[in-house]
Amino acid sequence: MSCTLWVEVSNSCGTDYASIQVYAGGRGGFSSVYPNPVSDILHVIIGQQTLANAKALNANPTFNIRLYNAQGNLLRNTTSKGENVEMNVLKLPNGIYYLRIDDGTDNKPEIQQIVVKH
């Protein structure tokens, strides 16, 4: 089960919003992707429970982390053995993108909507 936690931050310069995906029970997925909206570097934190579950099924899990645009075109692609990942989105135009994380098992991939806003 997952839910999205939205945060609003305001000061004299204006207001900004961010979200984080929170998981409870079950497979759990990745722990967090932030900031969202993102303007330069997107951080993907692989959850320890997810890493432990994947290791139980596969001695050396490799997480495939891919960023797609709304048309389904692959724009960024990287792998992780459980380490945290940073994706540079500075040169991408404003818009909605989709982050897909596969853990190398037969589990359903985690998909998160990402907003790029400069």
C-alpha positions in Angstrom: 0.0 0.0 0.0 1.3 3.5 -0.8 0.3 7.0 -0.4 1.7 10.4 -1.4 2.6 12.9 1.2 2.4 16.5 -0.1 4.3 19.3 1.6 3.8 23.1 1.0 6.6 25.5 2.0 6.1 29.2 2.0 8.2 32.2 2.7 8.5 35.9 1.6 9.9 34.7 -1.8 6.8 32.5 -2.6 5.4 29.0 -2.2 6.8 25.7 -3.3 5.4 22.1 -3.2 7.0 18.7 -3.0 5.8 15.2 -2.6 7.2 11.9 -1.4 5.8 8.4 -1.9 5.4 6.5 1.3 4.9 2.7 1.4 3.5 0.5 4.2 3.6 -3.3 4.3 3.9 -5.7 1.3 6.7 -5.3 -1.2 7.2 -1.7 -0.3 9.0 -0.4 -3.4 11.6 2.2 -3.1 11.6 4.4 0.0 11.6 7.8 -1.6 12.1 9.9 -4.7 12.7 13.6 -4.2 12.3 16.4 -4.8 9.1 16.3 -6.8 8.7 18.6 -8.7 12.4 18.6 -9.5 14.4 21.2 -11.4 17.9 19.7 -11.5 18.8 16.5 -9.6 16.3 13.8 -8.8 17.3 11.6 -5.9 16.1 7.9 -5.7 16.6 6.2 -2.3 16.3 2.4 -2.5 14.4 1.2 0.5 16.2 -1.3 2.8 13.2 -3.6 2.9 13.1 -3.7 -0.8 16.8 -4.5 -1.0 16.4 -7.3 1.6 13.5 -8.8 -0.3 15.3 -8.7 -3.6 18.4 -10.2 -2.1 16.3 -13.1 -0.7 15.3 -13.9 -4.3 18.5 -13.1 -6.1 22.0 -13.1 -4.6 23.0 -9.9 -6.3 19.9 -7.8 -7.1 20.3 -5.1 -9.7 17.7 -2.3 -9.8 17.1 -0.9 -13.2 16.0 2.8 -12.9 14.5 4.4 -16.0 12.9 7.8 -16.7 10.4 8.0 -19.6 8.6 11.0 -21.1 4.8 11.0 -21.5 5.2 9.5 -25.0 7.0 6.5 -23.5 10.5 7.4 -24.8 13.4 6.3 -22.6 15.3 9.5 -21.5 17.5 8.3 -18.6 18.7 4.8 -17.7 20.9 3.6 -14.8 21.3 0.7 -12.5 22.0 0.3 -8.8 23.0 -2.6 -6.5 21.0 -0.9 -3.8 22.9 2.4 -3.6 21.1 5.7 -3.8 20.9 7.2 -7.3 20.9 10.7 -8.6 19.5 11.6 -12.0 20.3 14.9 -13.7 17.1 16.3 -15.3 18.4 19.9 -15.7 18.2 19.7 -19.6 14.8 18.1 -19.7 11.9 20.4 -20.6 9.2 21.1 -18.0 6.6 18.4 -18.0 5.4 15.1 -16.6 7.7 12.1 -16.7 7.5 8.5 -15.3 10.2 6.8 -13.2 10.2 3.0 -13.4 12.2 0.8 -11.0 12.6 -2.9 -11.6 14.3 -5.0 -8.9 15.5 -7.8 -11.2 12.8 -10.3 -9.9 9.4 -11.2 -11.2 7.8 -8.5 -9.0 5.8 -5.8 -10.6 7.9 -2.7 -11.2 7.4 0.5 -9.1 6.3 3.5 -11.2 6.2 7.0 -10.0 5.1 10.2 -11.8 7.7 12.9 -11.7 7.2 16.6 -12.5 10.1 18.5 -14.0 9.7 22.2 -13.3 12.5 24.8 -13.9 
